[in-house]
Amino acid sequence: MAPATIPARMARQRHSPSALIDPKLSIVIPVYNEKNTIDEILRRVLDTDPRKEVIVVDDCSTDGTKQILEAMAGLQAKGDASAPAQDGADSIPLRDLRFFFQAQNQGKGAALRRGLAQATGDIVLVQDADLEYDPRDYGKLLEPILDGRADVVYGSRFLGGPQRVHYFWHYVGNRILTLLSDVFTNLNLTDMETCYKVFRTDLLKSVPIRSDRFGFEPEIVMKSAKRKFRIYEVPISYHGRTYEEGKKIGWKDGVKALAVVLKFWLIDDLYATAMSHGALAGKVSGAGGGGFVMFLVPPQRRITLIRALTDAGMHASSVHFTAEGAESWSAVDDEGG
C-alpha cells in the first residue's frame, strides 16, 4: 500500500489579518565617501520591485560623493527624469530618490536617524552604499513582515547565503559580539552587526536612536528585544570588501559595540516620546462617543494613562489594556465597549 500523502493545497499560505497589502518601502541609505559605488548601488536599489522611496543621507562626504549627489538633486529639482552616471554606465532614474545632506560628519547612526525622520513608507529598510549587501535579497527580507509574522527582520550573513571569503578575525569578532548581544538580550540571533535590518516604520519611529556612529546596530537590537518585537532572521548574500577597497569598520568599533550593548542593557530608554497628561486627555476627548484611541505606553505608565482618561471624563473601569504587538495599549470608552 502506498504511503498517505498530504495534499499540497493544505500548505497554501492563508491571509493574515496583520499582513501588509501593497505597502510602501522606505529604503534609507547612509552615505560617507562612496564615490566609486554610489551610482551602482542606486541603480541596484531602484531596480527592485517594491513601491518605494529611496532616502539618501550624505554624512558630509569629502571624496566627491557629496558633489555627485548634489548634482543629482539639482537635476531632480529642475524636473529631469534621470542623471548621468559618473561611472560611465547606465543613467540614474531620479523619480524615487530623496536627498539629504548632513552639515558635518556625525556617523552612520546620526545619518539613519535623519533618514528615518523623513521616511513616509510602511516599512523601513537600511541599505549600505558600499555594494557589500545585495538588493536582490529584498524579497526574502520583506516576506515575514508582509505576511504579518514579523515586526523586524535581520538579514544574516551566517545562515548559508553566498559570500566572499576573507578576514577570519572579522568573522570571529562578529560572532563574539553577536554571542554577547544574545546573552544580554536573550535572543538567538546569528548576526547582530548585519546592515540589513527591516522594520515596521511605526515601531521603529517609536524607538529613540541615541548612537551616532556604528553603535546603532547593537542599540536597535537591544531595544527591539526589550520591546519584545517579533524578530526574524533570513539568510542573505554578502560580498565583503577589503580596507583597500574602502571598508571602514575596525576593531575599535567592536569594543564600542560591546559598550553599547552593556549601556542599553542597563538603561531602559525604549520610547521616543512620553505623552503628558494633557496630550493623552486631548487625544481621548477628540475621539468622541465610542471612540477608539491607540497609545504607545509602557506598562509602568498605565496608572498615568488611567488618570488622564479619568480627567477627560472616562471612568477608570472603562479602560481596557490589551497587548498588541510591541506594547501598544488601547483605551475604549463605555459606549465603544
N, C-alpha and C positions, 0 to 999 in steps of 0.2 A: 504494500500500500504506500502510495506517495505521501510524503510528509505534508501536513497542512501548511498553507502559506497565508500570510497577512496581506489582504488586498492593498495595492499601492495607494488607492484613493483614501485610505484611512489615515495616511500620513500627511494629507494635504493641510497646509497652514490655514487655520481659521482666523477670522478677523478679530483683532484685539481692540477693546474699547479705548485703550490708551495709545493705539497706533497713530502715527502721523501721516496724513494724506497730503501729498504734494507739498511738503514743507520747503521753505526757503533756507538755503545753506549760506552761512556767513563764514568765509574762509579768511582767517586772519594770518597775514604773512609779515612777521617782524624781519626787517632787513638791516644788515650792517655790513658794508664793504663786500658786496657780492656782485660786482660789475660783470664778472665773467659768466655768471649763471642766471642773473635776474631775467634776461629775455627768455631763456629756455624754460625756467620754472613757471613764468607767467603763461607761456604757450601751453605747457602741460596742464596747468590748473584750469585754464579757460577751456581746454578741450574736453573736460569732464562733463558728464551728463546732467547732474542735478541743477535745478533752478537755483541761482546763486548770486551773491555779491562777493567780490574779492577785495578785501581791505588790506592795502599795503601800507605799512608804517615804517618809514625810513628813520633809523635811530642815529641821525646825523653822520651819515657815511662820509668818509674822507677820500675814497678811492675813485670817485666819479659816479658811483651808484646813484647818489642823490641827484646829480645833474641829469642822468638818464631818466629817472622817474619824474623829475620836474618837467622835462621836455614832453613826456607822455601826458602829464597833467595839463600842460599848456595846449597841446593839440586837442585833448578831450574838451577843454573849455571852449575852444573855437568850433567845436562840433564835428571834428574829424572822427571817422569810424575806426581808424587804426593808426598805429605809429610804426615807422620803420625800425627794424631791429638793429642794434649795434653789432650783433654777431654776424650780420650778413645773411641770416636765414629768414624764414617767413616773418611777416609783419605781426605786430601785437594788436589783437582786437581790443578796443577800449571800452566797449559798452558796459561790461560788468565790473569795471575797475573803479576803486575809490582810493585816493592817495592822501596820506597824512605824513607830516614831517616834524620830527622832534627838534626842538630848538637847540638841544645839546644831547650828547650821548648819555643815556641813562641805563641801558641794558635791556635784555630780552623781556623780562617781566614788566618793565615800565611800558615797553612798546606794545605788549599784549594787552595791558590794562587800557592803553589809549585805543587800541583797535576794538576791544570788547565794548567800550563805551559807545562806539559808533555802530555796533552790529545791530541790524534790524531783522535778521533771519530767525527761524525757529530753532536752528541748530548751529553751534559754533564748532569749527574745526581749525586746529592750529597746524600751520604748514611752514616748515623752514624753507629758506630761499636757496639752499646750497646743493640741491639735487640728490641729497642722501636718501630722501624719502620720496616714494613714487606715488603721484596722484592716482594712478590706476588702481590703488588699493582702497579708494574711497568707498566703493560698493560694499566691501566686507566691513569697513569701519562704520558705515551708516546703518547697516541692516538691523542690528539689535535695537537701536533707537527707533528706527522707522516701524519696527514690529511692535513697539511698546514694551519690550522686555527690559530695556536699559535706560538709565539716566546719563551714564558716562561710558565711553568705550575707549580703551587704550590699545594702540597697536604695538604688539610685542615683536621685537627682533629675535626673540629666543624661543619661538614656538614653531619653528620649522620652515619659515619662509626663506627664499634665496637671499644670500647676502655675500658681499665681498669679504674676503678673509684677510684680516691683518690686525695688528695691535692687540696682542694677548693680554697685556696689562690693563688696557681699556676694558676688555671683556671681564676680567677679574674684578676691576673696580666697580663696573656696573652691577655685577651680580652681588657683590658685598653691600653696596648701597641699597639695592633692592631688598636684600635679606634684612638689613637693619630697619628699613622702612616698614617691611612686613611685620617685624617683631613689634614695632610701636603702633601700627595701625590695625593689627590682627587681620590683615588681608593676605592673600596668596598670589600676589602679582609676580610676574616674571621679569618685568621691565619697567621700573618706576621712572627711569630717566628718558623714556621714549619721547620724541617730539610729537608723534601722532596721538593727540588727545582730543576727543569729541564729546561735546556736552549739549544737553538741552539748554538753550540760551537763558530761559527764565531762571533756571537753577544756578548757572554759572554767574549770572549777574547778581544773584543774592549772596555770593561769597566774596568777602573782601580779599583782594590780592595785594599783599604788602611787599613781596620781594621784587626788587627792581631788576635783578640780573638772572642767572641761571637757577636761583633758588625757587623760581616759580614751580618747577616740576615737583620737588618734594612737598612744597607748601600745598599745592592743589590736591595732591594725593592724600595728604594727611587730613585736610579739611573735607574732602569728599568722603573719606572713611568715617570721620566723626559725624558728619551729617547723614550718614547711612544711605548715601546714594546707591542705586543699583549699578554696580560696576561690572563690565565685561572686558575681556581681553580677546583680541583676534590676532592671528599671525600676519605679519607684513614682510615685505622685502626690504632690504637695507643695502645701500651702496655707499658705505663709509668712505670718506676721503682722508688723505694724509694731511699733515701740517703744512707740507709744501704746497698742497692743493687748496689750503685755506682753512683747515679745521682750527677752531678757536678754543674749545673747552680743554682744560688741563687738570692735573691732579689737585691743584689748589681749589678748583671748583668742586671737586669731590669732597674735600674737607668742609667747605662751606655748606654743601648739601646736607651733610650729616648734622651740622649745627642747626640748619633749618628744620630738619626732622625733629630734633630734640626741642627746639623752641616752640613749634606749633603742637607738639605733643603735650607740653606743659601749659600752653595758653589756649583757651577756648575762644578764639577770635573767628567766629563762624558766620556771622551775619553782617551784610554790608551796611544796613541801616537799622536803627532801633526806633520803632514807632512810639511817639509820645502819646499821652492820654488824649490830647486834642485831636491828633491825627486819626487815632482809632475811632473816637467818637464821631468825628466828621464823616468818616467813611461809612459807619453804621447808619447815621442819620440820613445819609444820601441814598441808602438802599431802599427806603420806603417799606410799605407793608409787604410782608412775605419775602423781604429781600434776602439774598444770599451773598455773604461777603467772605472773601478768602484772604487770610493773613499768613505771612511767613513769620511765625513767632516761635521762639524756642520754648521748650516745656517749662522752664523756670519762670517764664513771663506770663503764664496762664492767668494767675491771680490779677496781674495788672490789666490784662485784657478784659477779664470779667468786670472789674471795677469800672473800666472805661465804658463798657457796654451798659452797665447799670446807670452810669451818669447820662447816657444817651437815651434812657427810657426803656431799656430792655431789662428783664429780670434775670438774675444770675442763673435761675433754674432753667432758663430757656437757651442757655449756651451749651452747645454740644461740640466736643472736640473729637475729631476723627483723623487718624494718621493717613495722610495722602502723600505717597511718595516720600519726598525729602522734608518731612516735618512741616507740611502745610496744614494749617488748622482752620476749620470753618466754624462760623458762628451763624446760627439761624434763629430768627425771632419766632415768637409764638405762632403768628399767623402762617409763617412759612413752614412750620412743622419741623 
